């Protein structure tokens, strides 16, 4: 078996049809795909023979969001990269919703951008409606979201990829991975999936296309999205497809051969599904009867490089509309359930499990029967549309030829009912009484691999050089896919710099330094029993993992591994932000006034006081940073107060060597009254404002949070009472998903609970605190009764209370330890950026 390569037999008829399809596609011209270097097709040497006509360092399969980020990352890192895709025209396509970002997802986009990715810049070019979600809440949970013009977004992605000199595009359907088994590899496929030694791992050698060509590559990144053995559903009708072409009944073929190859090599696989709602004719919607939601203006860019210049379409932002389902809608849905596929969403007989947090409309109606309605957002898919509804040419356009803003995405109405049922329940909704469907909604189910067979680099444990990213790893959403793509593409390129038998350089992100780290750690440790979606609650360190500081956290590491040029505009913006943040925080810490002077300035401004300080007569003092750390005090409030001038300004100075306590025990301060104008506080740039405010406000909480997390890690082995009742009444802070899974699994320790997919670290900490509290109440009750030997003695640790030792487990060590390569690249980044 030495040197054996896995080959999957392909039927002659299927091969002929694929070759014919590719020949037809080769004659098509794709106008909008500029800057790409399209590789010509190799010729067949003869029947049953192929030639390795193409070579590269990194080959990426798939032109979706994961594939685009992976290819871009590998190319930026210096690897000669090929992106293989079925159709050039669909590179960067938004297959489902025309939006980027959201709660948790917006954090991922900012981190992708901080690592040099394309998603943030593309949405800044194509965004037509911007909102900062959770703006009224703390900076840690705010999430930027933008609606995109589909055509402009795709064009932006294609242009950004076309600017990369190391990236080439090959058009073709990938049918097979070429994998070489280890030397003397007779241990069997099961042993291959769990190799005991490095030498027992297989090695990827390239891919084989449907037309017979082979591409040789040192590393391969698989990002097939929903195409791996894809099957679409409308009602009870199913058909093989990865997705529909936009606003069309025409489908794009699934990847069948590649799925069979992965099964042949015993990759553990399962099925998942997702859905997309019907697209609506904007001309048939009663827009005036619906509630409007304006875009924020000026919009906040996603990319840090656009912080000063802003977004491209700031003067052409659109308005979305809001409506709701109602009892009539729910009635139609309930009596039409028999038109859905049998056992759909059950996970049985091959049907995939859908996303919990983006369910089909019929699932929402079933799960929440008490609700009178569900929100539906009507989102035009382009910048031009609503404003042109009165044009005669628009009125006369056939429905099947509509595009851009004349096609509307009804966010919240996904489902695979037959088209007639979809139209029936749509017309029960306010504003949609006369609506027409441009393309009906459908569901698509697809294969995915168990991500627990991957390292944190997203490389397969069993096969060197084989990486996976995106929905094939069990996630859902553009942002989660793109985040994995950056990591997989970077590590695929870094393999080229490995020296001999030495340790390969690795780019891994710790869950304490990024949401990308949280995402990947959750996947490779816990797996995915349903489509994984990012939320801020999944991160233990969300106070420090904010959208506003993604570049401060990650761009230095991106510079160190070659993802970002140290002389680029992005690196220069990072230096400016670092300097500005340091100077602003230093100035706030140095500005100290008496509480009476702060209150005087509040009165001068004529604003209601949000600052509940001590009695001004006691002459206590506060720095500007201490004032900003108070609840409900914003940075703009503090800056305005610092810029108030008056006849007398109380400036308090603590002199060196000053006696801190008098005989009465009160503190002494030396206060000097000066007749001078208050020094003007320089304005904080808009692109730095959130970072300065959050840095100061969260400073006092971060230390406490770190202490709590330390206690939690030391007590991972604590026992959970087997009789614990997991109910909403007992644990109101847990989500319905968490209660359901804890009740089903019933873990015996907190370590076991931490390995349940969907149970967040914050919820585990809450659960731990509740168990400890119950133990304390129990022990005190027994102590009062005089029959307990478990009373708390002075010096008892929280671990003693919980009944476990304080020794760290292997899991805890893995959580806190950082790879050596990470330390090397941080030092390198600091040297590069100065």
C-alpha positions in Angstrom: 0.0 0.0 0.0 3.1 2.2 0.0 2.4 5.5 -1.9 -1.2 4.5 -2.5 -3.6 7.3 -3.4 -7.3 7.3 -2.8 -9.3 7.3 -6.1 -13.0 7.2 -6.4 -14.5 5.6 -9.4 -16.6 7.9 -11.6 -19.3 6.6 -13.9 -18.6 7.1 -17.6 -22.0 8.8 -18.2 -21.5 11.1 -15.2 -18.0 12.0 -16.4 -19.2 12.7 -19.9 -21.9 15.0 -18.7 -19.5 16.9 -16.4 -17.0 17.3 -19.3 -19.8 18.6 -21.5 -21.0 21.0 -18.9 -17.5 22.4 -18.3 -17.0 22.8 -22.1 -20.1 24.8 -22.2 -19.1 26.9 -19.2 -15.6 27.5 -20.8 -17.3 29.3 -23.7 -19.1 31.7 -21.4 -17.7 35.1 -20.7 -18.0 36.4 -17.1 -18.1 40.2 -17.3 -17.7 41.5 -13.8 -14.8 39.2 -12.8 -11.9 41.5 -13.4 -8.4 41.0 -12.3 -8.6 37.2 -12.0 -5.9 35.1 -13.6 -7.9 32.2 -15.1 -5.8 29.0 -15.6 -6.3 27.2 -18.9 -7.4 23.7 -19.0 -4.9 20.8 -19.3 -5.5 18.2 -22.0 -6.1 14.5 -21.4 -3.1 12.3 -22.3 -5.3 9.4 -23.2 -8.0 7.2 -21.9 -7.5 6.4 -18.2 -4.5 8.8 -18.0 -4.2 12.2 -16.5 -1.5 14.7 -16.0 -0.6 17.0 -13.1 -0.9 20.0 -15.3 -1.2 22.5 -12.4 0.9 23.0 -9.3 0.5 25.4 -6.4 1.4 25.7 -2.7 -2.1 26.0 -1.4 -5.3 25.0 -3.2 -8.7 26.2 -1.9 -11.9 24.3 -2.9 -14.9 26.6 -3.1 -15.5 30.3 -3.8 -17.9 31.1 -1.0 -17.1 33.2 2.1 -14.8 30.7 3.7 -13.0 29.9 0.4 -12.5 33.6 -0.4 -11.0 34.4 3.0 -8.8 31.2 2.9 -7.5 31.9 -0.6 -6.8 35.6 0.3 -5.1 34.7 3.6 -2.8 32.1 1.9 -1.9 34.5 -0.9 -1.2 37.3 1.5 1.0 35.0 3.5 3.1 34.5 0.4 1.9 31.1 -0.8 1.2 30.5 -4.5 -2.5 29.9 -4.3 -5.2 28.5 -6.5 -8.9 28.9 -5.8 -11.0 26.2 -7.5 -14.7 26.9 -8.1 -17.5 25.7 -10.3 -18.3 29.1 -11.6 -16.3 32.3 -11.7 -19.4 34.5 -11.6 -20.5 33.2 -8.2 -17.3 33.9 -6.3 -18.3 35.9 -3.2 -22.1 35.3 -3.8 -24.4 36.0 -0.8 -26.4 32.8 -1.1 -29.0 33.6 1.5 -29.5 36.9 3.4 -28.1 40.1 2.0 -26.4 41.2 5.2 -23.2 41.0 7.2 -22.7 41.1 10.9 -25.0 41.2 13.9 -24.7 40.2 17.6 -21.5 38.1 17.9 -21.2 37.9 14.1 -20.2 41.6 13.9 -17.3 40.8 16.2 -16.1 38.1 13.8 -16.2 40.5 10.9 -14.1 43.0 12.7 -11.6 40.3 13.6 -11.4 39.0 10.1 -10.7 42.6 9.0 -8.0 43.0 11.7 -6.3 39.9 10.2 -6.4 41.5 6.8 -9.5 39.7 5.4 -11.7 41.0 2.7 -15.2 40.7 4.3 -15.1 44.0 6.2 -13.8 46.0 3.2 -16.3 44.4 0.9 -19.3 45.3 3.1 -18.1 48.9 3.4 -18.1 49.1 -0.4 -21.5 47.5 -0.8 -23.4 48.3 2.4 -26.7 50.2 1.9 -28.2 50.0 5.5 -26.1 50.1 8.7 -27.1 49.6 12.3 -25.2 49.1 15.5 -27.2 46.5 17.4 -27.4 46.8 21.2 -26.1 50.3 21.1 -28.0 51.1 24.3 -26.1 48.4 26.1 -22.4 48.0 27.0 -19.6 48.1 24.3 -18.8 44.4 24.8 -22.2 43.2 23.4 -22.7 45.8 20.6 -22.7 44.3 17.2 -22.4 46.1 13.8 -24.7 44.9 11.1 -25.1 46.0 7.5 -27.4 45.1 4.7 -25.7 44.8 1.3 -26.4 45.3 -2.3 -25.8 41.7 -3.5 -24.2 42.6 -6.8 -21.9 45.3 -5.4 -20.8 43.0 -2.6 -19.9 40.2 -5.0 -18.1 42.6 -7.2 -16.1 44.0 -4.3 -15.0 40.5 -3.2 -13.9 39.6 -6.7 -12.0 42.9 -7.1 -10.2 42.5 -3.8 -9.2 38.9 -4.7 -8.1 40.1 -8.1 -5.6 42.5 -6.6 -3.7 39.6 -4.9 -0.6 38.7 -7.1 -0.2 35.2 -5.6 -3.8 34.1 -6.3 -5.1 32.4 -9.4 -8.5 31.0 -10.2 -9.3 27.7 -11.9 -12.8 26.9 -13.0 -13.9 23.3 -12.5 -15.8 20.9 -10.2 -13.5 19.1 -7.7 -14.4 15.5 -7.7 -11.7 13.9 -5.5 -8.9 14.5 -3.1 -5.6 12.9 -3.8 -4.4 11.5 -0.5 -1.3 9.5 0.1 -1.4 6.9 2.8 1.5 6.7 5.3 4.5 4.5 4.5 3.6 0.9 4.9 0.1 2.0 5.9 -1.7 -1.2 6.5 -3.2 -0.3 9.8 -6.6 0.4 8.3 -8.7 3.5 7.8 -9.9 3.7 11.4 -6.3 3.9 12.7 -5.6 6.6 10.0 -8.2 8.8 11.6 -6.5 8.7 15.0 -2.8 8.4 14.3 -0.6 7.6 17.3 2.5 9.1 15.7 3.2 11.9 13.2 4.5 9.3 10.7 1.2 7.5 10.8 -0.6 10.5 9.2 -1.6 10.5 5.6 -0.7 13.4 3.3 -2.7 15.3 0.8 -1.2 15.6 -2.6 -3.8 17.6 -4.6 -7.2 17.3 -6.2 -8.8 15.8 -9.2 -11.3 17.8 -11.3 -14.4 16.5 -13.0 -12.8 17.0 -16.5 -9.8 14.7 -15.5 -7.3 17.4 -14.7 -5.3 17.0 -11.5 -3.8 19.9 -9.4 -0.8 19.2 -7.3 -0.7 21.1 -4.0 1.2 21.1 -0.7 -1.9 22.0 1.2 -5.6 21.8 0.4 -8.4 23.8 2.1 -11.9 22.3 1.7 -14.7 25.0 1.9 -17.6 23.4 0.1 -20.4 25.1 2.0 -23.8 23.5 1.2 -22.6 21.8 -1.9 -21.2 18.6 -0.3 -23.8 16.0 -1.3 -26.3 18.9 -1.3 -30.1 18.2 -1.7 -32.8 21.0 -2.0 -36.4 20.7 -0.8 -39.6 22.5 -1.8 -42.5 20.7 -0.1 -42.1 17.0 -0.5 -40.1 17.5 -3.7 -36.3 17.0 -3.5 -33.5 17.4 -6.0 -29.7 17.2 -6.0 -28.3 20.8 -5.8 -25.9 22.9 -3.7 -28.2 25.9 -4.1 -30.3 27.8 -6.7 -28.9 30.5 -8.9 -30.0 33.8 -7.7 -33.7 34.5 -8.3 -33.9 31.5 -10.7 -35.2 27.9 -10.8 -31.8 26.9 -12.2 -29.7 25.0 -9.7 -25.9 24.6 -9.2 -24.9 21.0 -9.0 -23.7 19.4 -5.7 -20.3 18.0 -5.0 -20.9 14.3 -4.9 -17.5 12.8 -5.7 -15.7 14.8 -3.0 -18.3 13.6 -0.4 -17.7 10.0 -1.4 -13.9 10.5 -1.1 -14.2 11.8 2.4 -16.4 8.8 3.4 -13.9 6.5 1.8 -11.2 7.8 4.1 -13.6 7.3 7.1 -14.1 11.0 8.0 -17.0 11.0 10.4 -19.8 12.8 8.7 -23.3 13.9 9.3 -26.1 16.0 7.7 -27.3 19.5 8.4 -29.6 21.8 6.7 -30.4 25.5 6.2 -33.1 27.4 4.5 -33.8 30.6 2.6 -37.1 32.5 2.4 -39.0 33.4 -0.8 -37.9 36.5 -2.7 -40.6 39.1 -3.2 -41.5 41.5 -6.0 -41.0 45.0 -4.5 -43.6 46.4 -6.9 -46.4 44.4 -5.1 -45.7 45.5 -1.5 -47.6 48.3 0.2 -44.6 50.1 1.6 -46.5 53.1 3.0 -48.4 50.9 5.4 -45.3 49.5 7.1 -43.1 50.8 9.9 -39.8 52.2 8.6 -36.3 51.5 9.9 -33.8 54.1 8.8 -30.1 53.4 8.5 -27.8 55.0 11.0 -26.2 58.1 9.5 -23.3 58.5 9.4 -22.8 54.8 9.3 -19.9 53.2 11.2 -17.6 51.2 8.9 -16.6 47.6 9.5 -13.1 47.9 8.3 -10.5 49.8 10.4 -8.9 51.0 7.2 -12.1 52.9 6.4 -12.4 54.4 9.8 -11.7 58.0 8.5 -13.0 57.8 4.9 -16.3 56.1 5.8 -18.4 53.7 3.7 -18.8 54.0 -0.1 -22.5 54.5 -0.3 -23.0 56.8 2.7 -25.1 59.2 0.5 -27.3 56.4 -0.9 -28.5 54.5 2.2 -31.9 52.9 2.0 -34.8 52.4 4.4 -36.1 48.9 5.4 -39.6 48.1 6.6 -41.0 46.0 9.4 -44.1 43.9 9.6 -45.4 40.9 11.5 -47.0 37.5 11.0 -50.4 37.1 12.7 -53.0 34.5 13.7 -54.1 34.1 10.1 -50.6 33.4 9.0 -50.1 30.9 11.7 -53.4 29.2 10.8 -52.3 28.7 7.2 -48.9 27.3 8.4 -50.4 24.9 10.9 -52.8 23.3 8.4 -50.1 23.1 5.8 -47.6 21.1 7.8 -48.5 17.9 5.9 -47.0 19.5 2.8 -43.5 19.5 4.3 -41.1 16.6 3.9 -41.7 13.8 6.4 -39.4 13.6 9.4 -37.8 16.9 8.3 -35.7 18.5 11.0 -35.6 15.2 12.9 -32.1 14.2 11.9 -33.4 10.8 10.9 -32.9 9.0 7.6 -30.3 11.5 6.3 -32.3 14.7 6.8 -30.2 17.4 8.3 -30.8 19.3 11.5 -31.5 23.0 10.9 -30.1 26.0 12.8 -31.7 26.6 16.2 -31.4 30.3 16.2 -32.5 30.9 12.6 -35.4 28.4 12.4 -38.0 28.1 9.6 -41.2 30.0 10.2 -43.2 26.8 10.8 -40.8 25.8 13.6 -41.2 29.2 15.2 -45.0 28.8 15.1 -44.8 25.3 16.6 -42.3 26.2 19.3 -43.9 29.4 20.4 -47.7 28.9 20.1 -48.4 31.6 22.7 -47.0 34.3 20.4 -49.4 36.3 18.4 -46.8 37.2 15.7 -43.2 37.1 14.6 -41.2 40.0 13.3 -40.5 40.1 9.5 -38.0 42.6 8.1 -38.4 43.5 4.4 -34.9 44.1 3.1 -34.4 45.3 -0.6 -31.5 43.4 -2.1 -30.0 46.4 -3.9 -29.5 50.1 -3.5 -31.7 51.0 -6.5 -35.3 49.8 -6.2 -37.9 51.6 -4.1 -37.0 54.9 -5.5 -37.7 53.6 -9.1 -41.1 52.0 -8.4 -42.8 54.7 -10.3 -40.8 54.3 -13.5 -42.8 52.9 -16.4 -39.9 50.7 -17.5 -39.8 49.2 -14.0 -43.5 48.5 -14.0 -43.2 46.7 -17.3 -40.2 44.5 -16.4 -41.1 40.8 -16.2 -41.0 39.3 -12.7 -38.3 36.9 -13.7 -36.0 39.7 -14.9 -36.1 41.7 -11.6 -32.9 42.4 -9.8 -31.3 44.6 -7.2 -33.6 46.6 -5.0 -36.7 45.4 -6.9 -36.2 42.0 -5.2 -37.0 41.9 -1.5 -35.6 39.5 1.1 -38.3 38.9 3.9 -36.0 38.2 6.8 -37.7 35.7 9.2 -39.9 33.7 6.7 -37.6 30.9 5.6 -39.2 27.5 5.0 -39.7 24.9 2.3 -43.4 24.9 1.8 -44.7 24.4 -1.7 -44.9 27.7 -3.6 -48.6 28.0 -3.4 -48.5 27.6 0.4 -45.8 30.2 0.7 -47.9 32.7 -1.4 -51.0 31.9 0.7 -49.4 32.7 4.1 -47.5 35.7 2.7 -50.7 37.4 1.7 -52.0 37.2 5.2 -49.3 39.6 6.4 -49.8 43.3 6.6 -48.3 45.1 3.6 -48.1 41.9 1.6 -51.7 41.4 0.8 -51.0 41.6 -3.0 -47.4 40.4 -3.0 -46.0 38.2 -5.8 -43.1 35.8 -5.4 -40.0 36.2 -7.6 -38.5 32.9 -6.4 -40.0 30.5 -3.7 -38.0 29.7 -0.6 -36.4 26.3 -0.2 -34.3 24.3 2.2 -30.9 22.6 1.4 -29.4 19.8 3.4 -25.7 18.9 3.0 -22.9 16.8 4.5 -20.5 18.1 7.1 -17.5 16.5 8.9 -17.2 16.1 12.7 -14.9 19.1 13.5 -13.4 17.1 16.4 -11.1 15.4 13.9 -9.4 18.7 13.4 -6.6 20.5 15.2 -7.0 24.1 16.3 -5.2 25.1 13.0 -8.2 23.4 11.2 -5.9 20.8 9.8 -7.1 17.2 9.8 -5.5 15.2 12.5 -5.2 12.2 10.2 -4.0 13.9 7.0 -1.2 16.4 6.8 -1.9 19.4 4.7 -5.7 18.9 4.5 -7.7 21.7 6.1 -11.4 22.4 6.4 -13.3 25.7 6.9 -16.9 26.9 6.8 -20.2 25.0 6.8 -18.4 21.7 6.2 -17.2 22.1 9.9 -20.8 22.4 11.2 -21.3 26.2 11.3 -23.9 28.4 9.8 -23.4 32.0 8.6 -21.1 34.0 6.3 -19.1 35.4 9.2 -18.4 32.1 10.9 -17.3 30.7 7.6 -15.0 33.6 6.8 -13.4 33.5 10.2 -12.5 29.8 9.8 -11.2 30.5 6.3 -8.6 33.1 7.5 -7.2 30.6 10.0 -7.2 27.6 7.6 -5.7 29.6 4.8 -3.0 31.1 6.9 -2.0 27.7 8.4 -2.0 26.1 5.0 0.5 28.7 3.8 2.6 28.5 7.0 3.3 24.8 6.4 5.6 25.9 3.5 8.0 27.4 6.1 8.4 24.2 8.1 12.1 23.2 8.2 12.8 19.5 8.0 11.6 17.5 11.0 11.1 20.6 13.1 7.9 21.8 14.5 5.6 23.4 11.9 4.7 27.1 12.6 1.1 27.4 13.6 -1.4 30.3 13.7 -3.9 29.6 16.4 -6.0 32.1 18.4 -6.7 31.5 22.1 -10.4 31.9 23.1 -9.2 34.6 25.5 -7.9 36.8 22.7 -10.6 36.5 20.0 -14.1 35.4 19.1 -12.4 33.4 16.3 -10.5 31.5 19.0 -13.8 30.8 20.8 -15.4 29.6 17.5 -12.6 27.2 16.6 -12.1 26.0 20.2 -15.8 25.2 20.6 -15.8 23.3 17.3 -12.7 21.1 17.7 -13.3 20.3 21.4 -17.1 20.0 21.5 -18.1 19.3 18.0 -21.4 20.4 16.5 -24.6 18.6 17.0 -26.5 21.4 15.2 -25.4 24.4 13.0 -23.1 26.5 15.2 -23.8 30.2 15.4 -21.7 32.8 17.2 -23.1 34.7 20.2 -21.3 37.0 22.6 -22.4 34.7 25.4 -20.1 32.0 24.1 -17.0 34.0 25.2 -15.7 34.0 28.7 -13.7 37.2 28.1 -16.2 39.2 26.2 -15.4 42.3 28.2 -12.1 42.5 26.5 -13.1 41.0 23.2 -15.0 43.9 21.8 -15.6 45.1 18.3 -13.8 48.4 18.9 -10.5 46.8 19.8 -10.2 43.9 17.3 -7.3 45.5 15.5 -5.5 46.3 18.7 -5.8 42.6 19.7 -5.1 40.8 16.4 -3.4 43.0 13.8 0.1 42.7 15.5 -0.3 39.0 15.2 -1.4 39.2 11.6 1.8 41.3 10.8 4.0 38.7 12.5 2.7 35.8 10.4 2.6 37.8 7.1 -1.2 38.3 6.8 -0.7 42.1 7.0 2.1 44.1 5.4 3.9 46.2 8.2 4.1 49.1 5.7 0.4 48.9 4.7 -2.4 51.4 5.4 -3.8 48.9 7.9 -0.6 48.8 10.0 -0.3 52.5 9.9 -3.9 52.9 11.2 -3.1 50.5 14.0 -0.1 52.6 15.1 -2.2 55.7 15.1 -5.0 54.1 17.1 -2.5 52.7 19.6 -0.8 56.0 20.1 -4.2 57.9 20.3 -5.6 55.4 22.9 -2.5 55.6 25.0 -2.4 59.4 25.0 -6.2 59.8 25.7 -6.2 57.4 28.6 -3.1 59.0 30.1 -4.7 62.5 29.8 -7.9 61.2 31.5 -5.9 59.7 34.3 -3.8 62.9 34.9 -6.8 65.3 35.1 -7.8 65.4 38.8 -10.4 67.8 40.3 -12.2 68.0 43.5 -15.7 66.6 43.5 -17.1 70.1 44.3 -15.4 71.4 41.1 -16.8 68.6 39.0 -20.3 69.4 40.3 -19.8 73.1 39.7 -18.9 72.3 36.1 -22.0 70.1 35.7 -24.1 73.1 36.8 -22.3 75.4 34.4 -23.2 73.0 31.5 -26.8 73.0 32.7 -27.1 69.3 32.5 -28.9 67.0 34.9 -26.3 65.3 37.1 -25.5 61.6 36.3 -22.5 61.7 38.7 -23.4 60.5 42.2 -20.3 61.6 44.0 -19.5 61.9 47.6 -20.4 65.1 49.5 -18.5 67.9 47.8 -17.8 69.6 51.2 -15.4 66.7 52.1 -13.0 67.9 49.4 -12.5 64.4 47.9 -11.1 64.2 44.4 -11.6 62.2 41.3 -9.7 61.9 38.1 -11.4 62.2 34.8 -10.9 58.4 34.2 -12.6 57.6 37.6 -15.5 59.9 36.6 -15.8 58.1 33.3 -15.8 54.7 35.0 -19.1 55.7 36.8 -22.4 54.3 35.4 -24.3 56.4 32.9 -21.3 58.7 32.3 -20.1 58.9 28.7 -16.8 60.1 27.4 -18.4 63.1 25.7 -19.7 64.2 29.1 -16.2 64.1 30.7 -14.6 65.9 27.8 -17.3 68.6 28.0 -16.6 69.0 31.7 -12.9 69.2 31.2 -13.4 72.0 28.7 -15.5 74.1 31.0 -13.7 77.3 32.0 -14.4 79.4 35.1 -13.1 82.0 37.4 -11.9 79.4 39.9 -10.8 75.9 39.2 -10.0 73.6 42.0 -6.9 71.6 41.1 -5.9 69.0 43.7 -2.4 67.8 43.9 -1.1 64.9 46.0 2.5 65.8 46.9 5.2 63.2 47.3 5.9 62.4 50.9 2.5 63.8 52.0 1.1 62.4 55.3 -1.9 60.3 54.3 -3.5 60.1 57.8 -4.0 62.7 60.5 -4.5 61.9 64.2 -8.2 61.9 63.6 -7.7 59.3 60.8 -8.9 61.5 58.0 -6.9 61.9 54.8 -5.1 65.1 54.0 -4.9 66.7 50.6 -3.2 69.9 49.5 -5.6 72.0 47.4 -4.5 75.0 45.5 -7.0 77.5 44.0 -5.9 78.9 40.7 -7.3 81.8 38.7 -6.8 80.3 35.2 -8.8 78.9 32.3 -9.2 75.2 32.2 -6.9 73.6 29.7 -8.8 72.4 26.6 -9.1 68.6 26.3 -8.4 67.7 22.7 -11.3 66.1 20.9 -11.3 62.3 20.6 -11.6 61.1 17.0 -14.7 59.2 16.1 -12.6 56.2 15.1 -11.1 56.1 18.6 -14.0 57.2 20.8 -15.5 53.7 21.6 -12.0 52.2 22.3 -11.1 55.0 24.8 -14.5 54.8 26.6 -14.6 51.1 26.8 -10.9 50.8 27.9 -11.6 53.1 30.9 -15.0 51.8 31.8 -14.1 48.1 31.8 -10.7 48.5 33.5 -12.0 47.8 37.0 -14.1 44.9 35.9 -11.5 43.0 34.0 -9.4 42.2 37.0 -12.4 40.9 38.9 -13.5 38.9 35.9 -10.1 37.3 35.6 -10.2 36.4 39.3 -13.6 34.7 38.8 -12.4 32.8 35.8 -9.4 31.6 37.8 -11.7 30.2 40.5 -13.8 28.6 37.8 -10.8 26.9 36.2 -9.5 25.5 39.5 -12.9 23.9 40.1 -13.6 22.3 36.8 -13.7 18.9 38.6 -16.4 19.9 41.0 -19.3 17.5 41.3 -22.8 18.4 40.2 -25.5 16.9 42.4 -27.3 14.1 40.4 -30.6 15.3 41.7 -30.2 18.8 40.5 -33.4 20.0 38.7 -32.7 21.9 35.5 -35.7 24.2 35.2 -36.2 27.8 34.2 -37.4 28.6 37.8 -34.1 27.3 39.3 -31.8 28.7 36.7 -33.4 31.8 35.1 -30.1 32.9 33.6 -29.8 29.8 31.4 -31.3 29.7 27.9 -33.9 27.2 26.8 -31.2 25.3 24.8 -28.9 25.0 27.8 -31.6 23.8 30.1 -32.7 21.2 27.5 -29.2 19.9 26.9 -28.2 19.8 30.6 -31.4 18.0 31.4 -30.7 15.5 28.6 -27.0 14.8 29.3 -27.0 15.3 33.1 -23.3 15.8 33.5 -21.7 14.6 36.7 -18.9 17.3 36.8 -18.5 20.8 35.5 -15.8 19.6 33.2 -18.4 17.3 31.6 -20.8 20.2 31.4 -18.3 22.4 29.7 -18.0 19.9 26.9 -21.7 20.0 26.0 -22.2 22.0 22.7 -24.3 25.1 23.2 -23.7 25.5 27.0 -21.8 28.8 27.3 -19.0 29.5 29.8 -21.0 32.3 31.4 -23.9 29.9 32.1 -21.5 27.3 33.5 -20.1 29.9 35.9 -23.7 30.8 37.0 -24.5 27.1 37.4 -21.3 26.7 39.5 -22.1 29.6 41.8 -25.6 28.2 42.3 -24.4 24.8 43.2 -21.8 26.2 45.7 -24.6 28.4 47.2 -26.8 25.4 47.6 -24.0 23.5 49.3 -23.4 26.3 51.7 -27.0 26.5 52.6 -27.1 22.8 53.2 -24.0 22.8 55.3 -25.2 25.7 57.4 -28.5 24.0 58.0 -26.7 20.8 59.1 -24.4 22.8 61.3 -27.4 24.4 63.1 -28.8 21.0 63.7 -25.5 19.9 65.2 -24.9 17.0 63.0 -22.6 18.2 60.3 -18.9 17.8 59.9 -19.0 20.0 56.7 -19.0 23.4 58.3 -17.0 26.0 56.6 -13.7 26.8 58.4 -11.7 29.9 58.0 -9.3 29.4 55.1 -11.6 27.0 53.2 -11.3 27.6 49.5 -14.2 27.6 47.0 -12.8 24.3 45.7 -13.1 22.9 49.3 -16.7 24.1 49.4 -17.4 22.3 46.2 -15.7 19.1 47.4 -12.8 19.0 44.9 -9.1 19.6 44.9 -7.6 22.8 43.5 -5.3 21.0 41.1 -5.7 22.1 37.5 -6.9 19.5 35.0 -5.4 18.8 31.6 -8.3 20.7 30.1 -7.5 23.8 32.2 -3.9 23.7 31.2 -4.9 23.6 27.6 -7.2 26.5 28.1 -4.5 28.7 29.7 -1.4 27.6 27.8 -0.5 29.4 24.6 1.4 27.8 21.7 5.1 28.7 21.5 4.5 30.0 18.0 2.0 32.6 19.3 4.6 34.0 21.7 7.2 34.2 18.9 4.8 36.0 16.5 3.8 38.5 19.2 7.4 39.4 19.9 8.0 39.8 16.2 4.9 42.0 15.7 6.0 44.3 18.5 9.4 44.7 16.8 7.9 45.3 13.4 5.3 47.9 14.7 7.6 49.5 17.1 
